[in-house]
Amino acid sequence: MTQKVFLPKWMGWFTTIIIVPLWLWITYEYVFGVGAAREELGLVGYLIISFVLIISVVITWLMALGKLPAYIIKEKNEKEENQQNIKS
């Protein structure tokens, strides 16, 4: 027997509330940053960070809305346990 476990909806909101301001701050520093902040990050670094943050929000929302299981629990029933005991 398998059981799919999903995240509660508040986790989607919580993740969004934390990650969106972080992404906006990173974007602000990249666009208007002075010297070292922009040079160290670079365009490729900015795109990678943006991709990771956006994907993490999307995956969290998929798990919170019940489209993607957070994890799957597999339980063995008595028949499967008996068959494994007979084989061993």
C-alpha positions as CSV (number, residue, x, y, z in Angstrom):
1,M,0.0,0.0,0.0
2,T,1.3,3.4,-0.9
3,Q,0.3,6.7,0.6
4,K,1.1,10.1,-1.0
5,V,1.8,12.9,1.4
6,F,1.4,16.5,0.4
7,L,2.4,19.8,2.0
8,P,-0.2,22.1,3.7
9,K,-1.1,25.2,1.6
10,W,0.4,27.5,4.2
11,M,3.8,26.2,3.2
12,G,3.3,27.5,-0.4
13,W,2.5,31.0,1.0
14,F,5.3,30.9,3.5
15,T,7.9,29.9,0.9
16,T,6.6,32.6,-1.5
17,I,6.7,35.3,1.3
18,I,10.3,34.5,2.0
19,I,11.7,33.8,-1.5
20,V,10.1,36.7,-3.5
21,P,11.6,39.5,-1.3
22,L,14.9,37.7,-1.4
23,W,14.8,37.5,-5.2
24,L,13.7,41.1,-5.5
25,W,16.7,42.2,-3.3
26,I,19.1,40.1,-5.5
27,T,17.6,41.7,-8.6
28,Y,17.9,45.2,-7.2
29,E,21.5,44.6,-6.2
30,Y,22.2,43.1,-9.7
31,V,20.6,46.0,-11.6
32,F,21.5,48.9,-9.4
33,G,24.4,47.5,-7.4
34,V,27.6,49.4,-7.2
35,G,30.8,47.7,-8.3
36,A,31.7,44.5,-6.5
37,A,28.1,43.2,-6.0
38,R,27.4,43.2,-9.7
39,E,30.8,42.1,-10.8
40,E,30.9,39.1,-8.4
41,L,27.5,37.8,-9.3
42,G,27.6,38.3,-13.1
43,L,24.8,37.6,-15.5
44,V,25.2,33.8,-15.3
45,G,25.2,33.8,-11.5
46,Y,22.1,36.0,-11.5
47,L,20.3,33.7,-13.9
48,I,21.2,30.6,-12.0
49,I,20.1,32.0,-8.6
50,S,16.8,33.2,-10.2
51,F,16.2,29.8,-11.8
52,V,16.8,28.0,-8.4
53,L,14.5,30.4,-6.5
54,I,11.7,30.2,-9.0
55,I,11.9,26.4,-9.3
56,S,11.8,26.1,-5.5
57,V,8.7,28.2,-5.3
58,V,7.0,26.3,-8.1
59,I,7.8,22.9,-6.6
60,T,6.6,24.0,-3.2
61,W,3.3,25.2,-4.7
62,L,2.9,21.9,-6.6
63,M,3.4,20.0,-3.4
64,A,1.0,22.3,-1.5
65,L,-1.7,22.0,-4.1
66,G,-1.6,18.2,-4.3
67,K,-0.1,17.9,-7.7
68,L,3.3,16.6,-6.7
69,P,3.7,14.4,-3.6
70,A,6.2,15.7,-1.0
71,Y,7.0,12.1,-0.2
72,I,5.5,8.6,-0.7
73,I,5.1,6.1,2.1
74,K,5.1,2.5,1.1
75,E,3.7,0.1,3.7
76,K,4.0,-3.6,3.4
77,N,0.8,-5.6,4.1
78,E,0.8,-9.0,5.8
79,K,0.7,-11.0,2.5
80,E,3.9,-9.3,1.2
81,E,5.6,-10.0,4.6
82,N,4.6,-13.6,4.6
83,Q,5.8,-14.0,1.0
84,Q,9.2,-12.5,2.0
85,N,9.5,-14.8,5.0
86,I,8.7,-17.9,2.8
87,K,11.4,-16.9,0.3
88,S,14.1,-16.4,2.9
